[in-house]
Amino acid sequence: MSVAGWIVVGVLAWVAVALVVAVLVGRMVRLRDRQVPEDPFPRPAPPPEQDPSWPHPGGRAPRTPEPRRPRR
C-alpha cells in the first residue's frame, strides 16, 4: 500500500474513533441530565418592601452590597 493509502486509512480510523468518543460523551451527558429534575422546587417569594416609596425614584433598585473580601 502506498503512503497516500496509509494516510487515508489513518484519517478514517481517526474519524471512526472520534465518532465513538462523541457518542459515548453524548450518552454520558444525557444520563447525567436525567438525574437532575427539570422543575426545581419553587423558591419562596421575597417579602414585599415596606417602604412606601418602592419602587425607588428613577425606576432603579438599590445595589446589592459587594461581598466582603478576606483580609490578607
Backbone as numpy.savetxt, mean C-alpha at the origin, in Angstrom:
# Nx Ny Nz CAx CAy CAz Cx Cy Cz
24.78 -26.44 -31.89 23.93 -25.28 -31.89 24.83 -24.04 -31.89
24.40 -23.03 -32.61 25.21 -21.82 -32.71 25.04 -20.95 -31.45
25.85 -19.94 -31.38 25.79 -19.02 -30.24 24.45 -18.31 -30.19
23.94 -17.92 -31.35 22.64 -17.23 -31.39 21.54 -18.15 -30.87
21.62 -19.43 -31.17 20.63 -20.39 -30.68 20.66 -20.49 -29.16
21.86 -20.54 -28.58 21.97 -20.60 -27.12 21.46 -19.33 -26.46
21.68 -18.21 -27.13 21.15 -16.94 -26.59 19.63 -16.97 -26.57
19.03 -17.47 -27.65 17.57 -17.57 -27.71 17.06 -18.52 -26.63
17.73 -19.66 -26.45 17.32 -20.61 -25.42 17.43 -19.96 -24.04
18.49 -19.23 -23.79 18.67 -18.55 -22.51 17.60 -17.50 -22.25
17.27 -16.73 -23.27 16.23 -15.70 -23.13 14.88 -16.35 -22.86
14.56 -17.41 -23.60 13.28 -18.10 -23.39 13.20 -18.72 -21.99
14.30 -19.28 -21.52 14.32 -19.85 -20.17 14.14 -18.75 -19.12
14.79 -17.62 -19.34 14.66 -16.50 -18.40 13.22 -16.00 -18.35
12.56 -15.89 -19.51 11.16 -15.45 -19.56 10.27 -16.46 -18.85
10.51 -17.75 -19.06 9.69 -18.78 -18.41 9.83 -18.71 -16.89
11.05 -18.57 -16.41 11.27 -18.48 -14.96 10.63 -17.20 -14.41
10.74 -16.11 -15.14 10.14 -14.85 -14.69 8.62 -14.97 -14.59
8.00 -15.66 -15.55 6.55 -15.86 -15.50 6.14 -16.71 -14.30
6.89 -17.76 -14.03 6.57 -18.61 -12.88 6.70 -17.82 -11.59
7.75 -17.04 -11.45 7.93 -16.23 -10.24 6.81 -15.20 -10.12
6.43 -14.57 -11.22 5.36 -13.57 -11.18 4.04 -14.20 -10.75
3.74 -15.38 -11.26 2.50 -16.07 -10.87 2.53 -16.42 -9.39
3.65 -16.93 -8.90 3.74 -17.29 -7.49 3.62 -16.07 -6.58
4.26 -14.97 -6.94 4.16 -13.76 -6.14 2.72 -13.23 -6.17
2.08 -13.28 -7.33 0.69 -12.85 -7.42 -0.23 -13.68 -6.54
-0.01 -14.99 -6.51 -0.83 -15.86 -5.66 -0.60 -15.56 -4.19
0.65 -15.29 -3.82 0.94 -14.97 -2.42 0.24 -13.67 -2.01
0.23 -12.69 -2.89 -0.43 -11.42 -2.58 -1.93 -11.63 -2.45
-2.52 -12.42 -3.34 -3.97 -12.66 -3.26 -4.33 -13.42 -2.00
-3.51 -14.39 -1.60 -3.79 -15.12 -0.37 -3.66 -14.21 0.85
-2.69 -13.31 0.82 -2.55 -12.37 1.94 -3.74 -11.42 2.00
-4.21 -10.95 0.83 -5.33 -10.02 0.82 -6.62 -10.67 1.31
-6.76 -11.98 1.14 -7.95 -12.66 1.64 -8.01 -12.66 3.16
-6.86 -12.57 3.82 -6.82 -12.60 5.27 -7.21 -11.26 5.89
-7.14 -10.19 5.13 -7.45 -8.86 5.65 -8.91 -8.57 5.36
-9.71 -8.21 6.38 -11.12 -7.90 6.11 -11.25 -6.67 5.22
-12.23 -6.72 4.33 -12.42 -5.60 3.41 -13.01 -4.39 4.12
-13.98 -4.61 5.00 -14.62 -3.53 5.72 -14.14 -3.54 7.17
-13.21 -2.67 7.52 -12.75 -2.65 8.90 -13.88 -2.19 9.82
-13.73 -2.45 11.09 -14.74 -2.03 12.05 -14.90 -0.52 11.98
-16.14 -0.02 12.08 -16.33 1.43 12.00 -15.73 2.13 13.21
-15.12 3.24 12.97 -14.53 4.02 14.05 -15.60 4.92 14.65
-15.54 5.17 15.94 -16.51 6.10 16.51 -16.26 7.51 15.98
-17.34 8.23 15.77 -17.21 9.58 15.24 -16.62 10.49 16.31
-15.80 11.45 15.92 -15.26 12.38 16.92 -16.39 13.23 17.50
-16.27 13.65 18.74 -17.33 14.46 19.35 -17.44 15.80 18.63
-18.65 16.32 18.50 -18.79 17.62 17.83 -18.12 18.72 18.65
-17.66 19.72 17.97 -16.97 20.82 18.64 -17.96 21.60 19.50
-17.53 21.98 20.69 -18.37 22.74 21.60 -18.29 24.24 21.31
-17.28 24.64 20.56 -17.08 26.05 20.25 -18.15 26.51 19.27
-18.93 27.56 19.60 -20.00 28.00 18.67 -19.45 28.61 17.39
-18.18 28.98 17.36 -17.63 29.57 16.14 -17.12 28.52 15.16
-17.42 27.24 15.44 -16.99 26.17 14.53 -17.89 26.17 13.33
-17.49 26.04 12.12 -16.10 26.01 11.66 -15.46 27.38 11.81
-14.18 27.36 11.96 -13.44 28.59 12.21 -13.56 29.53 11.02
-13.43 30.83 11.28 -13.50 31.80 10.17 -12.48 31.47 9.10
-12.88 31.64 7.90 -12.00 31.35 6.78 -12.11 29.91 6.31
-12.90 29.10 7.01 -13.13 27.73 6.59 -11.97 26.79 6.85
-10.99 27.23 7.63 -9.84 26.36 7.88 -9.88 25.86 9.31
-9.61 24.60 9.46 -9.57 24.01 10.79 -8.21 24.29 11.42
-8.12 24.28 12.74 -6.82 24.51 13.37 -5.86 23.37 13.05
-4.59 23.71 13.02 -3.57 22.70 12.72 -3.40 21.75 13.89
-3.14 20.52 13.56 -2.82 19.54 14.59 -1.37 19.77 15.02
-1.10 19.80 16.33 0.29 20.05 16.73 1.22 18.94 16.27
2.43 19.33 15.97 3.44 18.37 15.53 3.81 17.46 16.70
4.11 16.19 16.44 4.56 15.33 17.54 5.92 15.79 18.06
6.13 15.59 19.35 7.39 16.01 19.95 8.54 15.14 19.46
9.66 15.78 19.25 10.85 15.04 18.83 11.61 14.60 20.08
12.21 13.42 20.05 12.96 12.99 21.23 14.19 13.86 21.45
14.53 14.05 22.73 15.72 14.84 23.05 16.96 14.03 22.76
18.00 14.74 22.39 19.26 14.05 22.08 20.14 13.97 23.28
